Amino acid sequence: MRSPHVFAALSVVSALVSPAFAAGDLWSQDFEAAKKRAAAEHKDLLVDFTGSDWCGWCIRLQKEVFTTDAFVKAAPEKFVLVELDFPQGKTLPAETKAQNEKLQKEYGIQGFPTLLLLDASGRPFARTGYREGGPEAYLKHLEELAAVRQARDKNWELAAAAQGPEKARFLAAGLKAMDEDLVAQFYKPVVEEIRGLDPEDKTGTGAAFSFKADAAAFGEGLAALAAKGDSSVFLPEADKFLAGKPNATPKQRQQVYMGLLRYYRPPNDLETVLQLLRKVEALAPDTEEAKNAAQIAKRVEDMIARRAAAPGGK
């Protein structure tokens, strides 16, 4: 454990690194300055994507955790805290607004609050959001998430001293410590290195992460198609993608199909959505994805029935 003198010295270093961190400030709004501070202090970043004046769960998280004495005292000892706000009732400086929107797109943030844990280079290794239990429980949760990077780096240190399939095994173990979706989005070079080192994929991890990476790239392509407004192409494109993945598991196929839901819009696409959900259920009825699909399908059927009963069938 570092002594108070070491923490005091690090505080001086951070003040020299960036004036964006004034004395007493808990959360920075300057992402690049925060990265420099994290590198100087050998800390991780805790980045809060929030809608501070309109998002109910964001406001609750602030009140129940972030403004408490326990969090204010403990969190800065382990993290450099960054707030990236998307308010509706106040205006941010133009530079801050542009930064936040850029980072929202870069990190694929789709809802608030989303909290990312990043290393000092800005690469994410864990993700979370609102949780009940108050500051003590939340701090414990963050500590568990911080251990993910430690597991990643420990395995990668071993990988640096290894070669061939053994190196692939350590690299894959580092990836396995993290959320698969984060791996697919931000660790593609590592996935490709594993592919090259272990072409036979004896551990099986290469195939799993490779599929995630390919599925993420497929999702990026769908987003471009969605901008054109033609929803009829989504399901055929997913079928085509999965046809080229004969080793994909039923659960992986279900996840690809469920990912299409974000692109359909009622009421025009209800029949297509129902067809999609039935396809998910048929692939593997006992998975969580199938159960979610069945619940959504019931609501879609109700919407179709109400539309049919309405005057003019609309």
C-alpha positions in Angstrom: 0.0 0.0 0.0 1.3 3.4 -0.9 2.0 5.8 2.0 0.3 9.2 2.2 3.6 10.8 1.2 3.6 8.9 -2.1 0.1 10.0 -2.8 1.0 13.6 -2.0 3.9 13.4 -4.4 1.7 11.9 -7.1 -0.8 14.8 -6.6 2.0 17.3 -7.3 3.0 15.4 -10.4 -0.6 15.4 -11.7 -0.9 19.1 -11.1 2.2 19.6 -13.3 0.8 17.3 -16.0 -2.4 19.2 -16.5 -4.0 22.3 -15.2 -7.4 20.7 -16.0 -7.3 19.2 -12.5 -7.7 22.0 -10.1 -7.4 21.3 -6.3 -10.4 19.6 -4.9 -11.8 18.5 -8.3 -13.1 15.0 -8.3 -14.2 14.4 -11.9 -12.4 15.7 -14.9 -14.2 16.7 -18.1 -10.9 16.6 -20.1 -10.3 13.1 -21.4 -6.8 13.6 -22.7 -5.7 15.3 -19.5 -7.2 12.4 -17.5 -5.2 9.9 -19.6 -2.0 11.8 -18.9 -2.8 11.9 -15.2 -3.6 8.2 -15.1 -0.2 7.4 -16.7 1.6 9.6 -14.3 -0.1 8.1 -11.3 -0.2 4.5 -12.5 -4.0 4.4 -12.2 -6.9 3.3 -14.3 -9.6 5.6 -15.6 -13.2 5.4 -14.5 -15.3 7.1 -17.2 -18.9 8.0 -16.6 -21.0 8.6 -19.7 -24.0 10.3 -18.2 -27.1 12.5 -18.8 -26.6 14.4 -15.5 -29.8 16.5 -15.6 -32.4 14.1 -17.2 -31.3 10.5 -16.9 -33.0 9.0 -13.8 -30.5 6.2 -13.2 -27.6 8.6 -13.7 -29.1 11.0 -11.1 -29.6 8.1 -8.7 -26.0 6.9 -9.1 -24.8 10.4 -8.4 -26.9 10.7 -5.3 -26.4 7.2 -3.9 -22.8 6.7 -4.7 -20.7 9.4 -6.3 -21.5 12.2 -3.9 -21.1 10.1 -0.8 -18.1 10.6 1.5 -17.0 7.0 1.2 -16.8 7.2 -2.6 -15.2 10.7 -2.6 -12.5 9.4 -0.2 -11.8 6.0 -1.7 -12.3 6.2 -5.5 -9.6 8.8 -6.4 -7.0 6.6 -4.7 -7.4 4.0 -7.4 -9.0 5.8 -10.3 -8.8 9.0 -12.3 -12.4 10.0 -12.6 -13.8 11.4 -15.8 -17.4 12.6 -16.4 -18.6 12.8 -20.1 -21.9 14.5 -19.8 -24.8 14.7 -22.3 -27.2 17.1 -20.6 -30.5 18.4 -22.0 -31.1 21.4 -19.7 -27.7 23.0 -19.9 -25.2 23.9 -22.5 -21.7 22.5 -22.5 -18.7 24.4 -24.0 -18.4 23.6 -27.7 -15.1 21.9 -27.2 -16.4 19.6 -24.4 -19.5 18.8 -26.3 -17.5 17.8 -29.4 -15.2 15.7 -27.3 -18.0 13.8 -25.6 -19.8 13.1 -28.8 -16.6 11.8 -30.4 -15.9 9.5 -27.4 -19.5 8.3 -27.3 -19.1 7.1 -30.9 -15.6 5.7 -30.4 -16.7 3.6 -27.4 -20.0 2.6 -28.8 -22.1 4.0 -25.9 -25.8 3.4 -26.4 -27.3 4.1 -23.0 -26.8 6.1 -19.8 -25.3 5.7 -17.4 -22.5 3.6 -18.9 -19.2 3.5 -17.0 -16.1 2.2 -18.6 -12.9 1.2 -16.9 -9.9 2.0 -19.1 -6.2 1.6 -18.8 -4.0 4.7 -19.1 -3.9 4.3 -22.9 -7.6 4.6 -23.1 -8.3 0.9 -23.9 -11.4 -0.4 -22.0 -11.3 -3.6 -19.9 -14.6 -3.5 -18.1 -18.0 -1.9 -18.3 -20.8 -1.3 -15.8 -23.6 1.0 -14.9 -26.1 1.7 -12.1 -26.1 -0.8 -9.3 -28.0 -0.9 -6.0 -26.3 -1.1 -2.6 -24.7 2.2 -2.0 -21.1 3.3 -2.0 -19.5 0.4 -0.2 -21.1 -2.2 -2.5 -20.2 -0.1 -5.6 -16.6 0.4 -4.5 -16.3 -3.4 -4.0 -17.7 -3.9 -7.5 -15.2 -1.5 -9.0 -12.4 -3.3 -7.2 -13.5 -6.6 -8.7 -13.6 -4.9 -12.2 -10.1 -3.5 -11.6 -8.9 -7.0 -11.0 -9.8 -7.8 -14.6 -7.0 -5.6 -15.9 -4.6 -7.2 -13.5 -5.5 -10.6 -14.8 -5.2 -9.4 -18.4 -1.8 -7.9 -17.8 -0.4 -10.8 -15.8 -1.2 -13.2 -18.6 0.2 -10.9 -21.2 3.4 -10.6 -19.3 3.7 -14.4 -19.5 2.8 -14.2 -23.2 5.7 -11.8 -23.8 8.1 -14.5 -22.6 6.5 -17.3 -24.6 6.2 -18.4 -28.2 3.8 -20.2 -30.5 0.8 -22.0 -29.1 1.9 -21.3 -25.5 2.0 -17.5 -26.2 -1.4 -17.8 -27.8 -2.7 -19.5 -24.7 -1.5 -16.7 -22.4 -2.9 -14.1 -24.8 -6.3 -15.8 -24.9 -6.3 -16.1 -21.1 -5.8 -12.3 -20.9 -8.8 -11.8 -23.3 -10.9 -14.3 -21.4 -10.7 -12.1 -18.3 -12.6 -9.4 -20.1 -16.1 -8.9 -21.4 -16.3 -10.6 -24.9 -18.0 -7.6 -26.5 -15.2 -5.3 -25.4 -12.7 -7.8 -26.7 -14.4 -7.9 -30.1 -14.5 -4.1 -30.4 -11.1 -3.1 -28.9 -8.7 -6.0 -29.0 -8.9 -7.1 -32.7 -5.1 -7.1 -33.1 -4.7 -9.5 -30.2 -7.3 -11.8 -31.7 -5.5 -11.8 -35.0 -2.2 -12.6 -33.3 -3.8 -15.6 -31.6 -5.1 -16.8 -34.9 -1.6 -16.6 -36.4 0.1 -18.3 -33.4 -2.4 -21.1 -33.0 -3.9 -21.9 -36.4 -5.4 -25.1 -35.2 -7.1 -23.3 -32.3 -6.4 -26.1 -29.8 -7.8 -24.1 -26.9 -10.9 -23.1 -28.7 -10.7 -19.5 -27.5 -9.4 -18.2 -30.9 -12.6 -19.2 -32.6 -14.8 -17.7 -30.0 -13.1 -14.3 -30.1 -12.7 -14.4 -33.8 -16.4 -14.8 -34.2 -17.1 -11.9 -31.8 -14.7 -9.7 -33.8 -16.2 -10.7 -37.1 -19.7 -10.1 -35.7 -18.7 -6.7 -34.5 -17.4 -5.8 -37.9 -20.7 -7.1 -39.4 -22.6 -4.9 -37.0 -20.7 -1.8 -38.1 -21.6 -2.6 -41.7 -25.3 -2.9 -40.7 -25.1 0.5 -39.1 -24.1 1.9 -42.4 -27.0 0.1 -44.1 -29.4 1.4 -41.5 -28.5 5.0 -42.4 -30.0 4.3 -45.9 -33.3 3.4 -44.3 -34.0 0.1 -46.0 -34.9 -2.4 -43.2 -35.6 -5.2 -45.7 -31.9 -6.0 -46.1 -31.0 -6.7 -42.4 -32.3 -10.2 -42.0 -30.9 -11.4 -45.4 -27.6 -9.9 -44.6 -27.5 -11.7 -41.2 -28.4 -15.0 -42.9 -25.6 -14.4 -45.4 -23.1 -13.6 -42.7 -24.0 -16.7 -40.6 -23.9 -18.9 -43.7 -20.2 -18.1 -43.9 -19.7 -19.1 -40.2 -20.6 -22.9 -40.2 -18.9 -23.4 -36.9 -20.9 -20.7 -35.1 -22.8 -22.0 -32.1 -26.6 -21.6 -31.9 -26.1 -19.1 -29.1 -23.7 -17.0 -31.3 -26.2 -17.1 -34.1 -29.0 -16.0 -31.7 -26.9 -13.1 -30.6 -26.4 -11.9 -34.2 -30.1 -12.1 -34.9 -31.1 -10.4 -31.7 -28.7 -7.6 -32.6 -30.9 -6.8 -35.6 -33.7 -5.6 -33.3 -32.2 -2.2 -32.9 -32.6 -1.5 -36.6 -36.3 -2.2 -37.0 -39.0 0.3 -36.3 -42.7 -0.3 -35.5 -45.3 -0.5 -36.8 -43.9 -1.2 -40.3 -41.5 -4.0 -39.3 -43.6 -6.0 -36.8 -44.1 -9.1 -39.0 -40.3 -9.2 -39.8 -39.4 -8.8 -36.2 -41.7 -11.6 -35.3 -40.2 -13.8 -37.9 -36.7 -12.9 -36.6 -37.7 -13.8 -33.0 -39.2 -17.1 -34.0 -35.9 -17.9 -35.7 -34.0 -17.1 -32.5 -36.3 -19.4 -30.5 -35.9 -22.3 -32.9 -32.1 -22.2 -32.8 -31.9 -23.2 -29.2 -35.0 -22.9 -27.0 -33.2 -23.1 -23.6 -30.8 -20.1 -24.0 -31.3 -16.7 -22.4 -31.5 -15.2 -25.8 -34.4 -17.6 -26.7 -36.3 -16.7 -23.5 -35.8 -13.0 -24.2 -37.0 -13.5 -27.8 -40.1 -15.3 -26.6 -41.0 -12.4 -24.2 -40.5 -9.9 -26.9 -42.5 -12.0 -29.4 -45.6 -11.9 -27.1 -45.5 -8.1 -27.1 -45.1 -8.0 -30.8 -48.0 -10.3 -31.3 -50.1 -8.0 -29.1 -49.1 -5.0 -31.2 -50.0 -6.8 -34.4 -53.4 -7.8 -33.0 -54.1 -4.3 -31.8 -53.2 -2.9 -35.2 -55.4 -5.4 -37.0 -58.3 -4.5 -34.7 -57.9 -0.8 -35.2 -60.1 1.0 -37.8 -58.5 0.4 -41.2 -56.3 -2.3 -39.8 -53.5 0.2 -38.9 
